[in-house]
Amino acid sequence: MPGGILDTSITAGAMIRCYGVAKDSAVAEQEMRTALELDALAVVAIEWCVENDATEWENPDDPDAAACILSAKESRGVVYSEFHSWST
């Protein structure tokens, strides 16, 4: 939608990482879906849901990821990373 998180008149889709605090991956996935849907974003697929400390391939010094993790811990909500989108 124009003026929304993504302008659908020029954006065909996007990939993002979501960060949140949850007791398990099922709860985390539901919280992500709910947050995205409340922001009028359609969930096409969730590739994976994993505890942050279990991601050996993740750059532990990534300042953007660290900021998202801290924000999620402080807010107890779902935090979006940078949107990687493609055009229509």
OpenMM code with the backbone's topology and positions (N, CA, C; nanometers):
from openmm import Vec3, app, unit

residues = "MET PRO GLY GLY ILE LEU ASP THR SER ILE THR ALA GLY ALA MET ILE ARG CYS TYR GLY VAL ALA LYS ASP SER ALA VAL ALA GLU GLN GLU MET ARG THR ALA LEU GLU LEU ASP ALA LEU ALA VAL VAL ALA ILE GLU TRP CYS VAL GLU ASN ASP ALA THR GLU TRP GLU ASN PRO ASP ASP PRO ASP ALA ALA ALA CYS ILE LEU SER ALA LYS GLU SER ARG GLY VAL VAL TYR SER GLU PHE HIS SER TRP SER THR".split()
positions = [
    Vec3(0.0837, -0.1168, 0.0000),
    Vec3(0.0000, 0.0000, 0.0000),
    Vec3(0.0885, 0.1235, 0.0000),
    Vec3(0.0564, 0.2244, -0.0796),
    Vec3(0.1333, 0.3477, -0.0768),
    Vec3(0.1277, 0.4089, 0.0623),
    Vec3(0.2435, 0.4539, 0.1116),
    Vec3(0.2502, 0.5139, 0.2436),
    Vec3(0.2670, 0.4136, 0.3555),
    Vec3(0.2597, 0.2848, 0.3232),
    Vec3(0.2782, 0.1817, 0.4239),
    Vec3(0.4247, 0.1472, 0.4376),
    Vec3(0.4507, 0.0361, 0.5038),
    Vec3(0.5897, -0.0075, 0.5200),
    Vec3(0.6532, -0.0314, 0.3833),
    Vec3(0.5775, -0.0954, 0.2943),
    Vec3(0.6227, -0.1159, 0.1563),
    Vec3(0.5198, -0.0562, 0.0625),
    Vec3(0.5647, 0.0165, -0.0365),
    Vec3(0.4758, 0.0727, -0.1370),
    Vec3(0.4509, -0.0353, -0.2419),
    Vec3(0.3342, -0.0981, -0.2361),
    Vec3(0.3054, -0.2109, -0.3252),
    Vec3(0.2841, -0.1685, -0.4702),
    Vec3(0.2763, -0.0391, -0.4960),
    Vec3(0.2652, 0.0037, -0.6354),
    Vec3(0.3991, -0.0099, -0.7070),
    Vec3(0.5076, -0.0200, -0.6307),
    Vec3(0.6399, -0.0349, -0.6921),
    Vec3(0.7184, -0.1537, -0.6381),
    Vec3(0.6637, -0.2227, -0.5387),
    Vec3(0.7352, -0.3336, -0.4752),
    Vec3(0.6595, -0.4639, -0.4963),
    Vec3(0.7297, -0.5628, -0.5493),
    Vec3(0.6674, -0.6932, -0.5721),
    Vec3(0.6787, -0.7835, -0.4504),
    Vec3(0.7817, -0.7634, -0.3712),
    Vec3(0.8012, -0.8475, -0.2535),
    Vec3(0.9245, -0.8052, -0.1778),
    Vec3(0.9438, -0.8709, -0.0633),
    Vec3(1.0594, -0.8372, 0.0196),
    Vec3(1.0963, -0.9553, 0.1063),
    Vec3(1.2206, -0.9543, 0.1512),
    Vec3(1.2710, -1.0527, 0.2452),
    Vec3(1.3246, -0.9750, 0.3634),
    Vec3(1.2880, -1.0198, 0.4834),
    Vec3(1.3392, -0.9563, 0.6043),
    Vec3(1.3697, -1.0632, 0.7076),
    Vec3(1.4469, -1.0231, 0.8059),
    Vec3(1.4651, -1.1050, 0.9253),
    Vec3(1.3829, -1.0399, 1.0346),
    Vec3(1.3202, -1.1226, 1.1130),
    Vec3(1.2451, -1.0738, 1.2276),
    Vec3(1.3146, -1.1229, 1.3538),
    Vec3(1.3194, -1.0369, 1.4519),
    Vec3(1.3800, -1.0715, 1.5798),
    Vec3(1.2745, -1.0579, 1.6880),
    Vec3(1.2721, -1.1516, 1.7808),
    Vec3(1.1782, -1.1452, 1.8909),
    Vec3(1.2238, -1.2346, 2.0042),
    Vec3(1.1509, -1.2277, 2.1134),
    Vec3(1.1798, -1.3100, 2.2296),
    Vec3(1.0595, -1.4011, 2.2501),
    Vec3(1.0826, -1.5317, 2.2474),
    Vec3(0.9732, -1.6279, 2.2621),
    Vec3(1.0260, -1.7529, 2.3308),
    Vec3(0.9326, -1.8305, 2.3875),
    Vec3(0.9744, -1.9506, 2.4601),
    Vec3(1.0171, -2.0643, 2.3683),
    Vec3(0.9667, -2.0641, 2.2430),
    Vec3(1.0074, -2.1670, 2.1476),
    Vec3(0.9802, -2.1182, 2.0049),
    Vec3(1.0226, -2.1961, 1.9070),
    Vec3(1.0112, -2.1527, 1.7677),
    Vec3(0.8664, -2.1427, 1.7203),
    Vec3(0.7774, -2.2255, 1.7723),
    Vec3(0.6364, -2.2179, 1.7316),
    Vec3(0.5743, -2.0856, 1.7759),
    Vec3(0.6031, -2.0441, 1.8984),
    Vec3(0.5522, -1.9162, 1.9494),
    Vec3(0.6165, -1.8016, 1.8718),
    Vec3(0.7453, -1.8110, 1.8459),
    Vec3(0.8154, -1.7068, 1.7706),
    Vec3(0.7549, -1.6914, 1.6318),
    Vec3(0.7285, -1.8019, 1.5644),
    Vec3(0.6712, -1.7954, 1.4296),
    Vec3(0.5326, -1.7307, 1.4332),
    Vec3(0.4506, -1.7662, 1.5304),
    Vec3(0.3172, -1.7066, 1.5396),
    Vec3(0.3256, -1.5571, 1.5681),
    Vec3(0.4158, -1.5174, 1.6545),
    Vec3(0.4319, -1.3754, 1.6852),
    Vec3(0.4804, -1.2976, 1.5634),
    Vec3(0.5699, -1.3583, 1.4836),
    Vec3(0.6154, -1.2938, 1.3603),
    Vec3(0.5004, -1.2771, 1.2630),
    Vec3(0.4243, -1.3839, 1.2418),
    Vec3(0.3100, -1.3766, 1.1497),
    Vec3(0.2112, -1.2687, 1.1922),
    Vec3(0.1813, -1.2644, 1.3207),
    Vec3(0.0866, -1.1649, 1.3718),
    Vec3(0.1380, -1.0233, 1.3492),
    Vec3(0.2643, -0.9978, 1.3818),
    Vec3(0.3223, -0.8643, 1.3645),
    Vec3(0.3211, -0.8222, 1.2181),
    Vec3(0.3610, -0.9124, 1.1305),
    Vec3(0.3647, -0.8806, 0.9873),
    Vec3(0.2242, -0.8541, 0.9337),
    Vec3(0.1287, -0.9354, 0.9738),
    Vec3(-0.0082, -0.9169, 0.9266),
    Vec3(-0.0680, -0.7870, 0.9806),
    Vec3(-0.0361, -0.7496, 1.1049),
    Vec3(-0.0833, -0.6220, 1.1598),
    Vec3(-0.0270, -0.5035, 1.0822),
    Vec3(0.0900, -0.5213, 1.0237),
    Vec3(0.1512, -0.4174, 0.9406),
    Vec3(0.1120, -0.4317, 0.7935),
    Vec3(0.0072, -0.5093, 0.7682),
    Vec3(-0.0478, -0.5295, 0.6329),
    Vec3(0.0537, -0.5909, 0.5372),
    Vec3(0.1365, -0.6802, 0.5889),
    Vec3(0.2339, -0.7513, 0.5061),
    Vec3(0.1926, -0.8977, 0.4979),
    Vec3(0.1866, -0.9501, 0.3789),
    Vec3(0.1507, -1.0896, 0.3590),
    Vec3(0.2733, -1.1775, 0.3792),
    Vec3(0.2565, -1.2830, 0.4546),
    Vec3(0.3645, -1.3781, 0.4763),
    Vec3(0.3541, -1.4859, 0.3689),
    Vec3(0.4535, -1.4933, 0.2836),
    Vec3(0.4562, -1.5960, 0.1793),
    Vec3(0.5242, -1.7207, 0.2330),
    Vec3(0.6337, -1.7018, 0.3041),
    Vec3(0.7062, -1.8166, 0.3597),
    Vec3(0.7948, -1.7700, 0.4746),
    Vec3(0.8103, -1.8570, 0.5706),
    Vec3(0.9097, -1.8378, 0.6752),
    Vec3(1.0132, -1.9469, 0.6516),
    Vec3(1.1323, -1.9051, 0.6193),
    Vec3(1.2378, -2.0004, 0.5835),
    Vec3(1.2835, -2.0830, 0.7023),
    Vec3(1.3049, -2.0180, 0.8159),
    Vec3(1.3498, -2.0866, 0.9360),
    Vec3(1.3284, -1.9976, 1.0560),
    Vec3(1.3259, -2.0601, 1.1685),
    Vec3(1.3116, -1.9894, 1.2955),
    Vec3(1.4075, -2.0578, 1.3926),
    Vec3(1.5034, -1.9823, 1.4429),
    Vec3(1.6081, -2.0429, 1.5233),
    Vec3(1.6499, -1.9487, 1.6357),
    Vec3(1.6949, -2.0055, 1.7448),
    Vec3(1.7483, -1.9251, 1.8542),
    Vec3(1.8734, -1.8536, 1.8048),
    Vec3(1.8834, -1.7269, 1.8344),
    Vec3(1.9937, -1.6463, 1.7825),
    Vec3(2.1299, -1.7047, 1.8147),
    Vec3(2.1491, -1.7551, 1.9355),
    Vec3(2.2795, -1.8094, 1.9744),
    Vec3(2.3137, -1.9387, 1.9014),
    Vec3(2.2175, -1.9991, 1.8334),
    Vec3(2.2401, -2.1261, 1.7641),
    Vec3(2.2812, -2.1060, 1.6186),
    Vec3(2.3019, -1.9834, 1.5763),
    Vec3(2.3339, -1.9565, 1.4367),
    Vec3(2.4837, -1.9340, 1.4207),
    Vec3(2.5571, -2.0404, 1.3998),
    Vec3(2.7025, -2.0310, 1.3854),
    Vec3(2.7443, -1.9508, 1.2628),
    Vec3(2.6609, -1.9472, 1.1596),
    Vec3(2.6950, -1.8783, 1.0357),
    Vec3(2.6659, -1.7289, 1.0442),
    Vec3(2.5946, -1.6863, 1.1488),
    Vec3(2.5604, -1.5443, 1.1659),
    Vec3(2.6842, -1.4683, 1.2109),
    Vec3(2.7024, -1.3490, 1.1579),
    Vec3(2.8140, -1.2643, 1.1989),
    Vec3(2.7849, -1.2115, 1.3389),
    Vec3(2.8581, -1.2553, 1.4405),
    Vec3(2.8293, -1.2114, 1.5780),
    Vec3(2.8589, -1.0636, 1.6020),
    Vec3(2.9327, -1.0000, 1.5121),
    Vec3(2.9687, -0.8598, 1.5280),
    Vec3(2.8837, -0.7665, 1.4413),
    Vec3(2.7758, -0.8184, 1.3822),
    Vec3(2.6898, -0.7376, 1.2967),
    Vec3(2.6140, -0.6356, 1.3820),
    Vec3(2.6444, -0.5068, 1.3668),
    Vec3(2.5800, -0.4059, 1.4518),
    Vec3(2.4294, -0.3949, 1.4273),
    Vec3(2.3841, -0.4195, 1.3052),
    Vec3(2.2408, -0.4122, 1.2763),
    Vec3(2.1651, -0.5240, 1.3471),
    Vec3(2.2181, -0.6453, 1.3410),
    Vec3(2.1546, -0.7579, 1.4103),
    Vec3(2.1562, -0.7347, 1.5607),
    Vec3(2.2679, -0.6853, 1.6132),
    Vec3(2.2778, -0.6600, 1.7566),
    Vec3(2.1744, -0.5565, 1.8006),
    Vec3(2.1540, -0.4532, 1.7194),
    Vec3(2.0552, -0.3498, 1.7522),
    Vec3(1.9141, -0.4074, 1.7492),
    Vec3(1.8835, -0.4926, 1.6509),
    Vec3(1.7515, -0.5559, 1.6426),
    Vec3(1.7274, -0.6474, 1.7622),
    Vec3(1.8284, -0.7235, 1.7994),
    Vec3(1.8161, -0.8154, 1.9131),
    Vec3(1.7910, -0.7371, 2.0414),
    Vec3(1.8676, -0.6308, 2.0625),
    Vec3(1.8503, -0.5490, 2.1822),
    Vec3(1.7108, -0.4861, 2.1854),
    Vec3(1.6670, -0.4345, 2.0724),
    Vec3(1.5344, -0.3729, 2.0643),
    Vec3(1.4243, -0.4749, 2.0933),
    Vec3(1.4379, -0.5957, 2.0406),
    Vec3(1.3393, -0.7011, 2.0652),
    Vec3(1.3364, -0.7397, 2.2128),
    Vec3(1.4527, -0.7490, 2.2732),
    Vec3(1.4582, -0.7829, 2.4165),
    Vec3(1.3943, -0.6731, 2.5013),
    Vec3(1.4209, -0.5487, 2.4668),
    Vec3(1.3676, -0.4372, 2.5451),
    Vec3(1.2174, -0.4186, 2.5250),
    Vec3(1.1710, -0.4344, 2.4016),
    Vec3(1.0296, -0.4097, 2.3719),
    Vec3(0.9416, -0.5323, 2.3934),
    Vec3(1.0044, -0.6500, 2.3948),
    Vec3(0.9323, -0.7779, 2.4021),
    Vec3(0.8409, -0.7967, 2.2809),
    Vec3(0.8709, -0.7246, 2.1728),
    Vec3(0.7925, -0.7341, 2.0500),
    Vec3(0.8775, -0.7858, 1.9360),
    Vec3(0.8183, -0.7902, 1.8184),
    Vec3(0.8890, -0.8337, 1.6976),
    Vec3(0.9537, -0.7117, 1.6337),
    Vec3(1.0801, -0.7252, 1.5985),
    Vec3(1.1568, -0.6176, 1.5361),
    Vec3(1.2000, -0.6653, 1.3987),
    Vec3(1.1824, -0.5808, 1.2986),
    Vec3(1.2208, -0.6143, 1.1609),
    Vec3(1.3614, -0.5655, 1.1312),
    Vec3(1.4338, -0.6476, 1.0552),
    Vec3(1.5632, -0.6035, 1.0032),
    Vec3(1.5370, -0.5158, 0.8804),
    Vec3(1.6420, -0.4826, 0.8108),
    Vec3(1.6291, -0.4077, 0.6857),
    Vec3(1.5486, -0.4900, 0.5856),
    Vec3(1.4599, -0.4247, 0.5128),
    Vec3(1.3826, -0.4911, 0.4085),
    Vec3(1.4674, -0.5004, 0.2819),
    Vec3(1.4768, -0.6201, 0.2268),
    Vec3(1.5439, -0.6411, 0.0975),
    Vec3(1.4314, -0.6702, -0.0005),
    Vec3(1.4005, -0.5697, -0.0833),
    Vec3(1.2821, -0.5801, -0.1688),
    Vec3(1.3200, -0.5830, -0.3160),
    Vec3(1.2223, -0.6205, -0.3967),
    Vec3(1.2393, -0.6199, -0.5419),
    Vec3(1.1186, -0.5541, -0.6042),
    Vec3(1.1389, -0.5011, -0.7246),
    Vec3(1.0362, -0.4220, -0.7937),
    Vec3(0.9381, -0.5091, -0.8706),
    Vec3(0.8261, -0.4448, -0.9023),
    Vec3(0.7223, -0.5123, -0.9827),
    Vec3(0.7664, -0.5229, -1.1267),
] * unit.nanometer
topology = app.Topology()
chain = topology.addChain("A")
for resn in residues:
    res = topology.addResidue(resn, chain)
    for name in ("N", "CA", "C"):
        topology.addAtom(name, app.Element.getBySymbol(name[0]), res)
